[in-house]
Amino acid sequence: MLATVVFFASGRSSVASPGWIGIDKAAHFGIFGLLAILIARTQPPSRWWLGFVIASAYGAADEWRQSFTPGRFVEVADWVADTLGAAVGVMVYARWTWFRSLMETNLKSVAAPSVAKSTGVVPDNV
């Protein structure tokens, strides 16, 4: 899903950003770090390195693809940010067990607070 979002965003002639210098590099770093983690999660621990390799290659392919998009151009610095984000993402995922357990938490198993309990209002059909 995240790779699809990246694909469609990079195909646009302009991308909304706050205009701060370097913010796009931080976005590349974070997005491709998350992408690498998501890829690594699909692999056994001995192959988590694939998250880094695939995310970095996807970043390079994404930059190449942008060369065909009017108004966009290839920036090697973007690919470097993608690759660094992928490397840091996989290293954090591999080395910090608390982060890995956080990333692997099944959100369906986390009990959401009941609206009735939080507001004190109990529905009529209870």
C-alpha positions in Angstrom: 0.0 0.0 0.0 2.8 2.4 0.9 4.7 1.6 -2.3 1.5 2.4 -4.2 1.1 5.8 -2.5 4.8 6.6 -3.4 4.2 5.5 -7.0 1.2 7.8 -7.5 2.7 10.7 -5.6 5.9 10.6 -7.6 3.8 10.6 -10.9 2.3 14.0 -10.1 3.9 17.1 -11.6 3.8 18.9 -8.2 3.7 17.6 -4.7 2.4 19.7 -1.8 5.0 20.5 0.8 5.4 23.2 3.4 8.4 24.7 1.4 11.0 24.3 4.2 14.5 23.6 2.9 15.3 19.9 3.3 11.9 18.8 4.4 11.6 16.6 1.3 14.8 14.7 2.3 13.3 14.1 5.7 10.1 12.8 4.1 12.1 10.5 1.8 14.1 9.2 4.8 10.9 8.5 6.9 8.8 7.0 4.1 11.5 4.7 2.8 12.5 3.8 6.3 8.9 2.7 6.9 8.8 0.9 3.6 11.9 -1.0 4.4 10.5 -2.1 7.8 7.2 -3.2 6.2 9.2 -5.3 3.7 11.5 -6.7 6.4 8.4 -7.8 8.4 7.4 -10.2 5.6 10.8 -12.0 5.8 12.4 -14.3 8.3 15.0 -12.5 10.5 17.9 -13.9 8.5 16.5 -12.0 5.4 15.5 -8.7 7.0 18.3 -7.1 4.9 15.9 -7.5 1.9 13.9 -4.7 3.3 16.9 -2.4 2.8 17.8 -3.7 -0.6 14.2 -3.6 -2.1 13.4 -0.2 -0.6 16.6 1.3 -1.9 16.1 -0.1 -5.3 12.5 1.1 -5.3 13.8 4.6 -4.4 16.2 4.5 -7.4 13.4 3.3 -9.7 11.1 6.0 -8.4 13.7 8.7 -9.1 14.2 7.4 -12.6 10.5 7.3 -13.2 10.3 11.0 -12.1 12.5 11.9 -15.0 9.6 11.2 -17.3 7.1 13.4 -15.3 6.8 17.0 -16.4 7.8 19.4 -13.7 9.8 16.8 -11.8 13.5 15.8 -12.1 15.9 13.2 -10.7 17.7 14.1 -7.5 20.5 11.8 -6.4 20.1 13.3 -2.9 16.5 12.0 -2.7 17.7 8.5 -3.5 20.5 8.9 -0.8 17.8 9.9 1.7 15.7 6.9 0.6 18.6 4.5 1.1 19.7 6.0 4.4 16.1 5.8 5.7 15.8 2.2 4.6 19.1 1.3 6.3 18.2 3.0 9.6 14.6 1.6 9.5 15.8 -2.0 9.1 18.6 -1.5 11.7 16.2 -0.1 14.3 13.7 -2.9 13.5 16.3 -5.5 13.8 18.0 -4.2 17.0 15.3 -2.7 19.1 12.9 -5.4 20.3 10.5 -2.9 21.9 10.2 -1.1 18.5 9.7 -4.4 16.7 7.0 -5.5 19.1 5.3 -2.1 18.6 5.4 -2.5 14.8 4.0 -6.0 15.1 1.1 -5.1 17.4 -2.1 -6.3 16.0 -4.4 -3.2 16.2 -7.5 -5.4 16.2 -6.4 -7.0 19.4 -5.9 -3.6 21.2 -9.1 -2.9 23.0 -10.5 0.5 22.1 -12.2 2.4 24.9 -16.0 2.1 24.8 -17.9 5.3 23.9 -20.3 4.5 26.6 -17.6 4.3 29.2 -15.8 7.4 28.1 -19.0 9.6 27.9 -21.1 8.0 30.6 -23.9 7.5 28.0 -25.2 4.0 27.7 -27.1 3.2 24.5 -30.8 2.3 24.8 -30.4 -1.2 23.4 -28.0 -2.4 26.2 
